[in-house]
Structures are given as C-alpha cells and as structure tokens.
Amino acid sequence: MLTPHNQPFWFSEAIKKEGALKITPLDTNIDCDVCIIGGGYTGLWTALQLKLKQPTLDVVIIDKGLSGSGASGRNGGCMLTWSSKFLSLKRLYGEQEARRLVLASEEAIYQIRDFCVKYGIDAQIRIDGTLYTATNTSQLGASDSVIKALEANNINSWVNWSPEKVKKHAGSNRHISGMYSPISGSLQPGLLVRGLKRVAESLGVRIYENTAMDSVVEGLPALVKTKQGNITAKKVVIAINAWMPKKYPEFNKNIVLVSSDMMITEPVPELLQEAGLNDGKAIVDSRIFVHYYRTTPDGRLMLGKGGNMFAFNNKVTPAFDEASKYQKQLRNAFDSFFPLLNKTPIARTWTGPSDRSATGLPFFGHLNKQANIVYGLGYSGNGVAQTYMGGEILSSLVLELDNDWTRSGLVKGPLGAFPPEPIRWIGAMIVRNAIRRKENAEDCELKPLWIDKQLAKLANAAGKSDKG
Ligand SMILES: Cc1cc2nc3c(=O)[nH]c(=O)nc-3n(C[C@H](O)[C@H](O)[C@H](O)COP(=O)(O)OP(=O)(O)OC[C@H]3O[C@@H](n4cnc5c(N)ncnc54)[C@H](O)[C@@H]3O)c2cc1C
C-alpha cells in the first residue's frame, strides 16, 4: 500500500505540486460509452485519444488507487524508442511493420512532447537522446547487428561515438564505447501522468480513484463491478498492467513480473556539471538487466537496475511498494560509475513491477473474443513512449477503425509463453543468478562459465534494453 512516506519519488513530487489532493471515488451506479480500467499512461492516453477523435464520447476511468500510482508514476522516465528492438519486431511482425513501428515509436517521443506543450503539462521533457554503452569488452558490438538492419531499412538514427566522447558525455570512465541517438530523452514520470489526468478531466473524462474493478460481466453493454457501484459501459478497456494476470489468469503464462529498482540522489548540480552530466540524455549499458541513469533538471542523478525481484505466480506483493531491498547494490553500482560522487546522499529508493512479456513487446486484443472489451499490457520495461502507441491502438480498437494500428501484429494477443509455476520462478532464479555470475566475471574481464553463458541466453531471447 502506498502512503505519502513510501511513494516513489516522482509520484510524491507530482502529488505535492497539486496541493490539496482531491480524490473522487465512485459512489453510485453509472452509465458511460467507454469505461477504462486503470489510470496509468495506457488508460489515460487511450481516454485522451478517444476524446480527441470523438469529443462527444462519454469516457470514464477508474483506478484502484491514485491515477499514476502504478508503473507510470514510478518509472525511470527514460523515453526510449523501439529502434533497438527492430530485429525482434521484424521476426514477429515482418520487416515492413517493424519499420513502421520503429518510426512510430520515434514519432511518439515528439507527440508526447507536443501534447505536453499544447496542454500546459510541465513534465520536464528533455529530448537530449540516448547513449547505449559498453562497460566491458564482452559488451562491445552488442548493437552492431541491429544497427546494420536499421541502416538497410534507411531508419538508423544511431551514430558511433569515440570512447573519449562517450566517457565525457556519460560522466563516467566505466564506459568504453557507445552509440548515440538524438531521438529520445527523459521526463518526470509523475508530472506526466498527473498532467495527463488533469487534461483528460478538462476534456470531460470522469476519473474515479480509489475505485477497484472487481470483475467485468461480459455482454452488450458490459458491466464493470466495483464495491462502490457498477458501471454500465458500451465498451471496456482493461489497462491494469502488472495486475492483469491476477485478475485474468489466462495471461499468467504470458507475463512475468520483474522489479526495477531505483535510486535518486539529493540535488548536486555543481558536481553533475563537473562530471559532464548536464542534460536529459538517458544512458543505458549493455547488460541483460541493464543499468540506466539520467539527471534531473534540479541536479539529481537517478540510477535504475532491472531484474532483481521476480514475483512468484505474478503476485504483486507489498515489497513492490516499499523502498528497494537492493539499495546496497544500487549504491555500489552508482559508486562504481561515479567514484567522485560517492559522498552524494541518496534521497530515496523505490521499486515497482514491470510486466515482462515472452517477446519483450506489449500485446493487445479483445478479451475472450468480446468485440466490446479490449486490453493491452506487456511493455516489458519500455513503456514511457510506447504507451502513447498503446493509446493509439486501444482507441482505434474501441472506435472499430480500420487502420495501421488495428491491422498491426501487436493486436493479435500474446505471442509466446513462459513455463508454469513453480518451474517458472525456480527457472527465473537460476537464470538470474547465472546472469549475475556471468556479468560479474565480464566486469572483471574474466571468462564466464559456459553454463552461465547458456543460461543467460534464455533471458536475452527478446533483445536488449529491457529495464524490467
Ligand atoms: C520501476 C520501473 C521503472 C521503469 N522505467 C522505465 C523507463 O525508464 N522507461 C520506460 O520506457 N519504461 C519504464 N518502465 C515501464 C513503464 O513505466 C510502464 O510500461 C508504463 O508505465 C505502463 O503504463 P500502464 O498504464 O500500462 O500501467 P500502470 O501505470 O501500472 O497503470 C495501471 C493502473 O491500473 C490500476 N489498477 C490495477 N488493478 C486495478 C483494478 N482492479 N481496478 C482499477 N484499477 C486497477 C493501477 O492502480 C495502475 O494505476 C518502468 C517500470 C517500472 C515499474
């Protein structure tokens, strides 16, 4: 349970800015055209795109807590595109669709920025690019094949930087090479999600917080049941992310909940300036469960690391709402990247569940073949920009449009499955520990054990840069 004391940093900053918090729970039975369950980025972008396409539509959002209290208010705020996933996209959906999706993910960066400018959301968006780096020799060349494929398709935005330039602009001597793309950057996730909520309300979307969906009774119309009242809706959108497999166990095999652990320092603007960290670029290394970091406009440094905690049977336990249990590892990673900042106090740590799919990509579809109930999840730690695309997909499905989004392979439901429990959890622990041993050996420029390398390949099947 989130309280003002354990709220993830971004979310509490955003809530503080709102002043007196006005929470409206549902307290009666209501009707609407579209009921969206889940008030994170996916639910909000869907509502906003519905209202922009069809302003008269009566749209309701319900959230079991505060809108944005899930992954959307606690992520790292790194706005990354799908260019690094081109090969996975091509394998799953064909070259043409993969090309379209990479370009759409790049456009999403600018669409989010333009939307925020238009509607006065100050989400501290800085489109200063991304650096994918290598921090040891075994990571060198990790992106070569995808860059070659992007080049062959005329959609490559990545350029090789010299090791000196990488070290200078990443603020750390640990990086020994890097690729830079200007199409990406960072934002303050809590300010974005609460800003989207405010704009949605101003466009007439009714948002009920502290209102959990208990069940959805299928039919025309459908009935969304909550403890406080029922919502009769012509169309329903289910956008509950990490909580989906528990409500709908049929998705249990398609999703694994993996933590991303985060830390943020107190403001040290002069030290960051000295280190060369003076913009909003996202920096991501080439591990399987990557380290990623970036600064904030007020001179803090945030560092995240995925892959520490796996939820047994996809249960979102209270541990996901607490300070990170991996503070020591975060601190060690931070100190090894930035030895000169090793006295910098940590302001807060937190964590959250990422919905890792078997393909590393989200999937969308109709629930139980119901034409009026749609869902989407599985962003796998890459959702800040991609949920904008999720909004395009889900709003197009709701409006029954025939367009690139409703024809996309992404709307064909889940592709690929994980083994059942308890094999899955035990397997995840074996693979996670093998990855740790392999990457520790590589950090020391030692040869990892053959078995650890083979096991690590199982986690790497869907491609790089997943932060969950
Ligand atoms: C710690 C962490 C770091 C991350 N870092 C990055 C990053 O740097 N860059 C990046 O691109 N992506 C990142 N991600 C991923 C990104 O945050 C997510 O993909 C994205 O926020 C998903 O948005 P969503 O709206 O689908 O889900 P959420 O934001 O989780 O929204 C789901 C909502 O549904 C509500 N809900 C659940 N059950 C019910 C119910 N029964 N009834 C009503 N409401 C319900 C929840 O309260 C929640 O508000 C990170 C994720 C985590 C957890």
The ligand as a MOL file (V3000), in Angstrom:
LIG
                    3D

  0  0  0     0  0            999 V3000
M  V30 BEGIN CTAB
M  V30 COUNTS 53 58 0 0 0
M  V30 BEGIN ATOM
M  V30 1 C 10.3060 0.7960 -11.5920 0
M  V30 2 C 10.0020 0.8890 -13.0700 0
M  V30 3 C 10.8740 1.6060 -13.8970 0
M  V30 4 C 10.5710 1.7490 -15.2580 0
M  V30 5 N 11.3730 2.5530 -16.0200 0
M  V30 6 C 11.0230 2.8240 -17.3030 0
M  V30 7 C 11.7660 3.7440 -18.0770 0
M  V30 8 O 12.7060 4.3860 -17.6140 0
M  V30 9 N 11.4170 3.9110 -19.3850 0
M  V30 10 C 10.3620 3.2510 -19.9440 0
M  V30 11 O 10.0820 3.4430 -21.1290 0
M  V30 12 N 9.5830 2.4180 -19.1990 0
M  V30 13 C 9.8740 2.1980 -17.9040 0
M  V30 14 N 9.0840 1.3840 -17.1450 0
M  V30 15 C 7.8440 0.8410 -17.7480 0
M  V30 16 C 6.6940 1.8520 -17.7740 0
M  V30 17 O 6.6340 2.5750 -16.5620 0
M  V30 18 C 5.3600 1.1090 -17.9780 0
M  V30 19 O 5.4660 0.3400 -19.1570 0
M  V30 20 C 4.1500 2.0160 -18.1180 0
M  V30 21 O 4.0850 2.9500 -17.0770 0
M  V30 22 C 2.8750 1.1700 -18.1450 0
M  V30 23 O 1.7490 2.0140 -18.0390 0
M  V30 24 P 0.3240 1.3670 -17.7850 0
M  V30 25 O -0.6550 2.4720 -17.7760 0
M  V30 26 O 0.1010 0.2740 -18.7670 0
M  V30 27 O 0.4340 0.6970 -16.3710 0
M  V30 28 P 0.3530 1.3640 -14.8200 0
M  V30 29 O 0.9650 2.6860 -14.8590 0
M  V30 30 O 0.8770 0.3310 -13.9650 0
M  V30 31 O -1.1890 1.5540 -14.6800 0
M  V30 32 C -2.0680 0.5030 -14.3440 0
M  V30 33 C -3.0830 1.0820 -13.3750 0
M  V30 34 O -4.1190 0.1260 -13.1760 0
M  V30 35 C -4.5700 0.2570 -11.8410 0
M  V30 36 N -5.2750 -0.9720 -11.4700 0
M  V30 37 C -4.7650 -2.2060 -11.2560 0
M  V30 38 N -5.7280 -3.0810 -10.9400 0
M  V30 39 C -6.8890 -2.3980 -10.9810 0
M  V30 40 C -8.2500 -2.7410 -10.7450 0
M  V30 41 N -8.6230 -3.9850 -10.4140 0
M  V30 42 N -9.2090 -1.7760 -10.8460 0
M  V30 43 C -8.8570 -0.4850 -11.1630 0
M  V30 44 N -7.5760 -0.1110 -11.3880 0
M  V30 45 C -6.6070 -1.0490 -11.3110 0
M  V30 46 C -3.2970 0.5110 -11.0390 0
M  V30 47 O -3.5540 1.1500 -9.7980 0
M  V30 48 C -2.4930 1.3950 -12.0060 0
M  V30 49 O -2.6470 2.7860 -11.7210 0
M  V30 50 C 9.3960 1.1530 -15.8090 0
M  V30 51 C 8.5470 0.4060 -14.9780 0
M  V30 52 C 8.8380 0.2830 -13.6280 0
M  V30 53 C 7.8980 -0.5000 -12.7490 0
M  V30 END ATOM
M  V30 BEGIN BOND
M  V30 1 1 1 2
M  V30 2 1 2 3
M  V30 3 2 2 52
M  V30 4 2 3 4
M  V30 5 1 4 5
M  V30 6 1 4 50
M  V30 7 2 5 6
M  V30 8 1 6 7
M  V30 9 1 6 13
M  V30 10 2 7 8
M  V30 11 1 7 9
M  V30 12 1 9 10
M  V30 13 2 10 11
M  V30 14 1 10 12
M  V30 15 2 12 13
M  V30 16 1 13 14
M  V30 17 1 14 15
M  V30 18 1 14 50
M  V30 19 1 15 16
M  V30 20 1 16 17
M  V30 21 1 16 18
M  V30 22 1 18 19
M  V30 23 1 18 20
M  V30 24 1 20 21
M  V30 25 1 20 22
M  V30 26 1 22 23
M  V30 27 1 23 24
M  V30 28 2 24 25
M  V30 29 1 24 26
M  V30 30 1 24 27
M  V30 31 1 27 28
M  V30 32 2 28 29
M  V30 33 1 28 30
M  V30 34 1 28 31
M  V30 35 1 31 32
M  V30 36 1 32 33
M  V30 37 1 33 34
M  V30 38 1 33 48
M  V30 39 1 34 35
M  V30 40 1 35 36
M  V30 41 1 35 46
M  V30 42 1 36 37
M  V30 43 1 36 45
M  V30 44 2 37 38
M  V30 45 1 38 39
M  V30 46 1 39 40
M  V30 47 2 39 45
M  V30 48 1 40 41
M  V30 49 2 40 42
M  V30 50 1 42 43
M  V30 51 2 43 44
M  V30 52 1 44 45
M  V30 53 1 46 47
M  V30 54 1 46 48
M  V30 55 1 48 49
M  V30 56 2 50 51
M  V30 57 1 51 52
M  V30 58 1 52 53
M  V30 END BOND
M  V30 END CTAB
M  END
